[in-house]
Amino acid sequence: MRCSGLVRLAVYESTGKDLYSPAPNADGSMGKDSSTNGMLRSKELSNPNTQIWTGAPRNVDPGSLGAQPGDLLFYGKSASPTAPNTHHVAIYVGNGVIIEAPQSGEVISMNLWTPHDDLVGIRRVS
């Protein structure tokens, strides 16, 4: 399971909200896009009320930026978690712990958050 699939399932199971929004094809029909970017097109995540923190890529503990258990952590090269170059999403558990699916085919794991220089946003879905 990819990171976006893990987050989609966890949010759906806990809130009943589906974060997946497929991207339209060039002809206007809806395409199949299971990438992190496709998931991020959701109106739920583009709602400014869900934004906890967005900024230039940082190397700081998400808790120091206001993250709470269940918040989504976005990684990328831009200052917006809805930008096309967001490449990873994880779930913050609290106390420096995250749940993530590093990439397709790898085991979903609970890990201590380790410093990354590409944390670009934190979102809360309720």
N, C-alpha and C positions, 0 to 999 in steps of 0.2 A: 504494500500500500504506500502511496506517495503521501507527502506531507499534507497536500490539499485534501486528499481523500480522508485522512485521519481527522482533520479539523472539521470537514464537512459532516462526517458521521457524529463526532462528539457534540457539535453544536446542535445538530438535528435531534440527537437523543436527549440532550438536556433542555432544549428550548422549543423544539418542534419547527424551527426555522431552517430552511434550506438555503445555504449560502451560494450554491452553484448557479451561475448565470452564463449560459453558453454565449460565445461571441457570434455575431452575425457574419455570414459568409459574404463575399463580394456581391452576390446577387440579392442580398437582403434576407435570405433564408437563414434560419438558426443553425449554427454549426455545432459540432461536438468538440468541446474544448475542455479537457480534464486537467489542464495545467493550473498552477497556482494563479496565473493571471486570469484565467477564465473564472475561477472561483471569486476572484476579487472584484469582478464586475457587479457583484450583488449590491442591490440598493441598500441592504442592511449594513454593509461595510462602508458605503459611501456617505451614509448619514453622519453629519458632523458631530452628532451627540454620542457616537460610539468611539470617537477619537479620544484617547487618553494622552498620547504623546506622539508627535511626528517631528522629525528634524533631520539634520544632516546625519549621515551614518555615524554611530557612536559606539564606543567600547565601554559601556557602563552596565552595571547590574540593573535589570528591568525594574526591580523593586524600588530602586532609588528614583525612578521616573514615574512612580505611581501605579505600577502594575499590581494587580490583585489576582488571586487564584481564578483560573478560567479565562483570563485575558489572552488574546492572541498576539504573538510576537512576530513581526515581519522583518525579513532580512532582504537587502538589496543594495543597489548603488545610487538610489535617488532618495530624496527627502519625502517621498509619499508612498505609503503602503499600497496604493492603488495604481502605481506607475507600472508600465509594462516590464520593467526590469526587476521587479520583486521576484526573488528566486526561492524563498523558503518561508515557511510559516510553522510556528510551534505553539504549544499551549503552556502558559505559565502556571505552575502548580503553587508556587510560593516558596519562600525561604531559599531562593536561588535554584529551584528545581524546575525543569521543563519536561514535557512529554513531546516526543517528536518521532517522525518516520523519516530518517535521513534521506532515503531515496527508494525508488521502487525496488522491491525484492529484499530490502533490508528489514530487520526486526524493529517493530515499534518499541521504543525504549523510554525509560524515565532516567534522565541524566541531570547531573549538576550543571547549571548554566555555566558555560565557559565564555570568557571574553571573546567577542567577535567585533570586528571593526565595521560591520555592515548592518547593525540593528537600526532600522529606519522608522519603525512605528509600532505602536501598541493600540489595539482596538478591543473594545468590550462589547459583546453581544449579549443582550438580556431578553 
